[in-house]
């Protein structure tokens, strides 16, 4: 699950107009030249993921006597191409689904209810991460219960990584993998790691390089703040706990000076600086492991620093794999979903490619205990899934426009031109108005 903005949000919003005109055409009955069933599978990903899926699907084809046509796209093209397939009545038999797209896809008849097929299967659904499975259940009112409309392609815990060599060079004790820093401890260590290493009077090594869209959650949640209430009906960013977390996040750059300045970031972004060994702390998802295996320094995983709750927090995402409601080969299509999501053989292909953690719990526990490859503390990924990870705030709302509104003008806070307290007070009513619209869209779709 790549850490990119929820790219199917626009598709989800547009479904009520696109799908109603396209539902009648659906997937065509497909077979190869030998008369065997042919499925189409559409997904997005990098080269490592494409190679892994090609290998896994080849084994599936041999076992099931079926041909699978693979349609792969880059992440930023997937939503547009899937939307075009929906509107053109040529939806793939099997395809990736974003968490935030599940409700509109179901309400508009795009996804097949696969509950019965999955229950008849011989694999143990209880051995698949509960969070992943429940992300694709929908009862017509809320996500998390009811019929099953997909299985997890993966679960994506967003851990905190650190550069071990940088700690050793600075003579600083390595972080405790079982105990998170407090914010005060984190700021102090970060200042000690931010320095001018070549003596030219300019900083060339920093502690942090966090993107607010993907890292603020860890600070807000660990401090008792949130974006939305439990019922998903009210925006709650205008609280002291949330404002304090946003202010601390901004202070990392403006007060503690441990994040590259705006001019520094324009010269080279923080991702590249992490890759170059110039940043001490940086987020790490399982999808990063294949790329980070080539780093010139050793990295490992630790809990995110904890705010007033004393507990770390971060997000855990997921991509799903669903079946078109119009497929002419539902049994084979569901078998493909099961194979990619929950078979040992299929999972091994993806795990060997270092692009995700295993969906199978017993396989994941064995995988996490191995220390022959970085990161050594892969157990942190599992703790996030099992314990302190949360879905993104908009993962179970009808669209993400209300959530996106929060980030549109956030730069004024990050630059130190506006206090966090003033910003959350200003942005909350705008967010609430968009959330109300999303709730109304859901009611209209029904």
Long-range contacts (C-beta under 8 A, 24 or more apart in sequence): 1-153, 1-154, 1-155, 1-156, 1-285, 1-287, 1-317, 1-318, 1-319, 1-356, 2-44, 2-45, 2-75, 2-285, 2-287, 3-156, 3-158, 3-214, 3-283, 3-285, 3-287, 3-317, 4-75, 4-76, 5-213, 5-404, 6-98, 6-99, 6-100, 6-392, 6-394, 6-400, 7-75, 7-76, 7-78, 7-79, 7-98, 8-78, 8-79, 8-82, 8-97, 8-98, 8-100, 8-101, 9-79, 9-98, 9-100, 9-101, 9-394, 9-399, 9-400, 9-401, 9-404, 10-79, 10-83, 11-79, 11-82, 11-83, 11-86, 11-101, 12-98, 12-100, 12-101, 12-103, 12-104, 12-105, 12-398, 12-399, 13-104, 13-399, 13-401, 13-441, 14-83, 15-86, 15-101, 15-104, 15-105, 15-108, 15-110, 16-104, 16-107, 16-108, 16-441, 16-444, 16-445, 18-83, 18-86, 18-87, 19-86, 19-108, 19-109, 19-110, 20-108, 21-87, 22-86, 22-87, 22-88, 22-89, 23-108, 23-109, 23-110, 23-325, 23-326, 24-89, 25-88, 25-89, 25-90, 25-326, 26-89, 26-91, 26-324, 26-325, 26-326, 26-327, 27-90, 27-91, 27-92, 27-93, 27-324, 27-326, 27-327, 27-328, 28-90, 28-328, 29-328, 30-93, 30-328, 30-329, 32-67, 36-65, 36-66, 36-67, 37-65, 37-66, 37-67, 37-329, 37-332, 38-66, 38-67, 38-68, 38-69, 39-66, 39-67, 39-68, 39-69, 39-93, 39-94, 39-327, 39-329, 39-332, 39-333, 39-336, 40-68, 40-69, 40-71, 40-92, 40-93, 40-94, 41-68, 41-69, 41-70, 41-71, 41-92, 41-93, 41-94, 41-95, 41-336, 42-71, 42-72, 42-73, 42-78, 42-81, 42-82, 42-85, 42-92, 42-94, 42-95, 42-96, 43-70, 43-71, 43-72, 43-73, 43-78, 43-95, 43-96, 43-153, 43-321, 44-72, 44-73, 44-74, 44-75, 44-77, 44-78, 44-96, 45-72, 45-75, 45-355, 46-355, 48-290, 48-353, 48-354, 48-355, 49-287, 49-350, 49-353, 49-355, 51-353, 52-349, 52-350, 52-352, 52-353, 52-355, 53-340, 53-349, 53-350, 55-349, 56-339, 56-340, 56-345, 56-346, 56-349, 56-350, 57-336, 57-340, 59-345, 59-346, 59-349, 60-335, 60-336, 60-339, 60-340, 60-346, 64-332, 64-335, 64-336, 66-329, 66-332, 66-336, 68-336, 86-110, 91-324, 91-326, 92-324, 93-323, 93-324, 93-327, 93-328, 93-329, 93-333, 93-336, 94-321, 94-322, 94-323, 94-324, 94-327, 94-333, 94-336, 94-337, 95-321, 95-322, 95-324, 96-153, 96-319, 96-320, 96-321, 96-322, 97-136, 97-149, 97-150, 97-319, 97-320, 97-321, 97-322, 98-319, 98-320, 99-135, 99-143, 99-317, 99-318, 99-319, 99-320, 99-391, 99-392, 99-395, 99-396, 100-392, 100-394, 100-395, 100-396, 100-397, 100-399, 100-400, 102-135, 102-136, 102-138, 102-143, 102-149, 102-150, 102-320, 103-138, 103-143, 103-398, 103-442, 103-445, 104-398, 104-399, 104-441, 104-445, 105-149, 105-322, 106-138, 106-140, 106-149, 107-140, 107-442, 107-445, 107-446, 108-445, 109-325, 110-324, 110-325, 111-149, 111-150, 111-322, 111-323, 111-324, 111-325, 112-149, 112-322, 112-323, 112-324, 112-325, 112-327, 112-330, 112-333, 112-334, 113-147, 113-148, 113-149, 114-148, 114-149, 114-150, 114-151, 114-322, 114-323, 114-334, 114-337, 115-147, 115-148, 117-330, 117-331, 117-334, 118-148, 118-151, 118-334, 118-338, 121-334, 121-338, 123-338, 123-342, 123-343, 125-342, 127-342, 127-360, 127-361, 127-362, 128-152, 128-341, 128-342, 128-359, 128-360, 128-361, 129-155, 129-359, 129-361, 129-364, 129-385, 131-155, 131-316, 131-318, 131-385, 131-389, 131-391, 132-318, 132-359, 135-318, 135-320, 135-391, 135-395, 136-320, 136-322, 140-446, 142-232, 142-396, 143-395, 143-396, 144-396, 149-320, 149-322, 150-320, 150-321, 150-322, 150-323, 150-337, 151-320, 151-321, 151-337, 151-338, 151-341, 151-342, 152-318, 152-319, 152-320, 152-321, 152-341, 152-359, 153-318, 153-319, 153-320, 153-321, 153-340, 153-341, 153-356, 154-286, 154-318, 154-319, 154-350, 154-356, 154-357, 154-359, 155-316, 155-317, 155-318, 155-356, 155-357, 155-359, 155-385, 156-285, 156-286, 156-287, 156-316, 156-317, 156-318, 156-319, 156-356, 157-285, 157-286, 157-314, 157-316, 157-357, 157-380, 157-381, 157-382, 157-384, 157-385, 157-389, 158-214, 158-218, 158-283, 158-284, 158-285, 158-314, 158-315, 158-316, 158-317, 158-384, 158-389, 159-283, 159-284, 159-285, 159-301, 159-302, 159-304, 159-314, 159-380, 159-381, 159-384, 160-218, 160-281, 160-282, 160-283, 160-284, 160-301, 160-302, 160-303, 160-304, 160-305, 160-314, 161-281, 161-282, 161-283, 161-284, 161-292, 161-299, 161-300, 161-301, 161-302, 161-375, 162-280, 162-281, 162-282, 162-299, 162-300, 162-301, 162-302, 163-274, 163-277, 163-279, 163-280, 163-281, 163-282, 163-297, 163-298, 163-299, 164-297, 164-298, 164-299, 164-300, 165-277, 165-297, 165-298, 166-193, 166-205, 166-277, 166-280, 166-297, 167-193, 167-280, 170-195, 175-302, 176-302, 177-300, 177-301, 177-302, 177-303, 177-377, 177-380, 178-303, 179-303, 180-222, 180-302, 180-303, 180-304, 180-305, 180-306, 180-311, 180-312, 181-305, 181-306, 182-305, 182-306, 183-219, 183-248, 183-305, 183-306, 183-307, 185-305, 186-305, 187-251, 187-252, 187-256, 187-258, 190-252, 190-256, 190-258, 190-280, 190-281, 191-256, 191-257, 191-258, 193-258, 193-280, 194-257, 194-258, 203-257, 203-260, 203-264, 204-278, 205-278, 205-279, 205-280, 206-258, 206-259, 206-260, 206-273, 206-278, 206-279, 206-280, 207-252, 207-258, 207-259, 207-279, 207-280, 207-281, 208-252, 208-258, 208-259, 208-279, 208-280, 208-281, 208-282, 209-259, 209-260, 209-270, 209-271, 209-273, 209-274, 209-279, 209-281, 209-282, 210-249, 210-252, 210-259, 210-270, 210-281, 210-282, 210-283, 211-270, 211-283, 212-249, 212-407, 212-410, 212-414, 213-407, 214-283, 214-315, 215-249, 215-283, 216-245, 216-246, 216-249, 217-313, 217-314, 217-315, 217-390, 217-392, 217-393, 218-304, 218-305, 218-312, 218-313, 218-314, 218-315, 219-245, 219-246, 219-248, 219-249, 219-304, 219-305, 219-307, 220-245, 220-246, 220-313, 221-313, 221-314, 221-390, 222-304, 222-305, 222-306, 222-307, 222-308, 222-309, 222-311, 222-312, 222-313, 223-248, 223-307, 223-308, 223-309, 224-307, 224-308, 224-309, 226-393, 227-393, 227-403, 227-406, 227-431, 228-393, 228-397, 228-403, 228-435, 232-396, 232-397, 233-435, 233-439, 234-432, 234-435, 235-402, 235-428, 235-431, 235-432, 235-435, 237-406, 237-424, 237-427, 237-428, 237-431, 238-424, 238-425, 238-428, 239-424, 240-421, 241-307, 241-308, 242-424, 243-419, 243-420, 243-421, 243-423, 243-424, 244-307, 244-308, 244-420, 245-307, 245-420, 246-413, 246-420, 246-423, 246-424, 247-413, 247-419, 247-420, 247-421, 248-307, 249-414, 250-413, 250-414, 250-416, 250-420, 253-414, 253-416, 254-415, 254-416, 262-415, 284-375, 286-354, 286-355, 286-356, 286-357, 286-381, 287-355, 287-356, 289-354, 289-355, 289-373, 289-374, 289-375, 290-353, 290-354, 290-355, 292-374, 292-375, 293-354, 293-373, 293-374, 295-374, 298-374, 299-374, 299-375, 300-374, 300-375, 300-376, 300-377, 301-375, 301-377, 301-378, 301-380, 301-381, 302-377, 302-380, 303-380, 303-383, 303-388, 311-388, 312-388, 313-388, 313-389, 313-390, 314-384, 314-388, 314-389, 314-390, 315-389, 315-390, 315-391, 315-392, 316-384, 316-385, 316-389, 316-390, 316-391, 317-391, 317-392, 317-395, 318-391, 357-381, 357-382, 357-385, 397-435, 397-438, 398-438, 398-439, 398-441, 398-442, 398-445, 399-438, 399-441, 401-434, 401-437, 401-438, 402-431, 402-432, 402-433, 402-434, 402-435, 402-437, 402-438, 403-431, 405-430, 405-431, 405-434, 406-431
